[in-house]
Amino acid sequence: MSLSQLSQVLWAAQGITSADGLRAAPSAGATYPLEVYVFVGRDGVEGLEQGIYHYDVEDHSLSLHKGGDLRGQLSVAALDEEFIAQAPVDIVICALYERTSWRYGRRAERYVHMEVGHVGENIHLQAAALGLAVVMVGAFYDEEVSKVMELEKEVKPLYIIPLGKPR
């Protein structure tokens, strides 16, 4: 997959769309609780080394979070779904609930889950427009995904989205 294709998919997920910082997906109170990570396999994306990258919304850039091809470990954490290990890219969307709960209290969980649905749909639609294929995965062991990614305790994985060219 090309870096420009991945870039466009990530912009559709959380890209900034206006001068006041609003993003491509709606967020309750513009609290933006989601963080996007990208697992890149060997030769998965032109110009990127294998590893886990964090998407920096402000700079529309990727920073290396953890080196190495960890798609196999992610696959095991997702009930041994082999297509996760085989996809050139796996997008993992995580949440920091506190970003929304300080404002909305107990309703925050609902709003965060609605937001991750909006982001998932944006990724799916953008991938389709680029001729790419995606699978939406919610079946995984949260703690195992967190271990593979070395996430901080308050960061919770919500969605795994394998992305690549259709067979």
C-alpha positions in Angstrom: 0.0 0.0 0.0 1.2 3.5 -0.7 2.0 6.0 2.1 -0.5 8.4 0.4 -3.3 5.8 0.7 -2.6 5.3 4.4 -2.4 9.0 4.9 -5.8 9.6 3.3 -7.4 6.8 5.4 -5.9 8.3 8.6 -7.1 11.8 7.7 -10.6 10.4 7.1 -10.4 8.8 10.6 -9.3 11.8 12.6 -7.9 14.5 10.3 -8.4 18.2 11.0 -11.0 19.7 8.7 -11.2 23.3 9.9 -9.2 26.2 11.2 -10.7 25.8 14.6 -9.5 22.2 14.9 -12.7 20.2 14.2 -12.0 16.8 12.8 -13.4 14.5 10.1 -15.5 12.5 12.6 -17.9 14.2 15.1 -17.0 14.2 18.8 -19.2 15.0 21.8 -18.2 18.5 22.9 -15.1 18.3 20.7 -13.4 16.3 23.4 -11.7 13.9 21.0 -11.1 10.9 23.2 -9.7 8.6 20.5 -6.1 7.8 19.6 -5.2 6.0 16.3 -2.4 3.5 16.0 -1.1 1.7 12.9 0.6 -1.7 12.9 2.7 -1.9 9.7 4.1 -5.2 8.6 7.2 -5.9 6.5 6.8 -4.2 3.1 3.3 -3.2 4.2 3.5 0.5 3.4 6.0 2.1 0.9 8.5 4.1 2.9 7.6 2.9 6.4 9.5 0.4 8.5 7.6 -2.3 10.3 6.3 -1.3 13.7 3.5 0.3 15.5 2.9 4.0 14.8 0.9 6.6 16.5 -1.1 9.1 14.3 -0.4 12.7 15.3 -3.6 14.6 14.4 -2.1 18.0 14.8 0.8 17.4 12.4 -0.9 14.7 10.2 2.1 12.5 10.8 3.1 9.2 12.2 5.6 8.6 15.0 7.1 5.2 15.8 5.5 3.9 19.0 7.2 0.5 19.0 9.4 -1.2 16.5 9.0 -4.7 14.9 6.3 -6.6 13.1 3.8 -7.2 15.8 0.8 -8.2 13.6 1.2 -11.8 14.6 0.9 -11.0 18.3 -2.1 -8.7 17.6 -3.7 -11.6 15.7 -3.3 -13.9 18.7 -4.8 -11.2 21.0 -7.8 -11.1 18.5 -8.8 -14.7 18.9 -6.2 -16.0 16.4 -7.8 -14.2 13.4 -5.1 -14.9 10.8 -6.2 -12.1 8.5 -5.0 -9.6 11.1 -1.4 -11.0 10.8 -1.7 -11.1 7.0 -3.0 -7.6 6.3 -0.2 -5.1 5.5 -1.7 -2.7 8.0 -3.9 -3.0 11.1 -5.4 0.2 12.5 -6.2 0.1 16.2 -8.4 2.8 17.6 -8.1 3.4 21.3 -9.9 5.7 23.8 -9.0 7.8 26.7 -12.4 8.0 28.3 -11.3 10.7 30.8 -11.2 13.2 27.9 -15.0 13.0 27.6 -16.0 11.9 31.1 -14.8 15.1 32.8 -17.5 16.9 30.8 -20.3 14.3 30.4 -19.9 12.0 33.4 -21.5 8.6 33.0 -22.8 9.4 29.5 -19.2 9.7 28.3 -18.9 6.0 27.6 -21.9 6.2 25.2 -20.5 9.2 23.4 -17.0 7.6 23.0 -18.5 4.4 21.6 -20.6 6.5 19.1 -17.5 8.3 18.1 -15.5 5.2 17.4 -18.3 4.0 15.2 -18.2 7.3 13.2 -14.4 6.9 12.8 -14.8 3.2 11.8 -17.3 4.2 9.1 -15.1 7.0 7.8 -12.2 4.5 7.5 -14.4 2.0 5.7 -15.7 4.6 3.3 -12.3 6.1 2.5 -10.8 2.7 2.1 -13.5 1.7 -0.4 -13.0 4.9 -2.3 -9.3 4.1 -2.6 -10.0 0.5 -3.8 -8.7 -0.9 -0.5 -10.4 -3.6 1.7 -11.1 -3.4 5.4 -12.5 -5.7 8.1 -14.0 -4.3 11.3 -12.9 -6.3 14.3 -14.3 -5.9 17.8 -13.5 -9.5 19.0 -10.2 -9.4 21.0 -8.8 -9.6 24.5 -8.4 -6.0 25.6 -5.6 -6.7 28.0 -3.7 -8.7 25.5 -3.9 -6.0 22.8 -2.8 -3.4 25.5 0.2 -5.6 26.3 1.2 -6.0 22.7 1.0 -2.3 22.2 2.5 -1.3 25.5 -0.4 1.1 26.2 -0.7 3.1 29.3 -3.4 1.8 31.7 -5.9 4.5 30.9 -5.7 3.9 27.1 -8.3 1.3 26.0 -8.3 -0.4 22.7 -11.8 -0.4 21.0 -11.4 -1.5 17.4 -9.0 -3.3 15.2 -9.3 -2.6 11.4 -7.1 -4.6 9.1 -6.5 -2.7 5.9 -5.0 -3.7 2.5 -5.6 -4.4 -1.1 -8.4 -6.9 -1.9 -7.4 -10.3 -3.0 
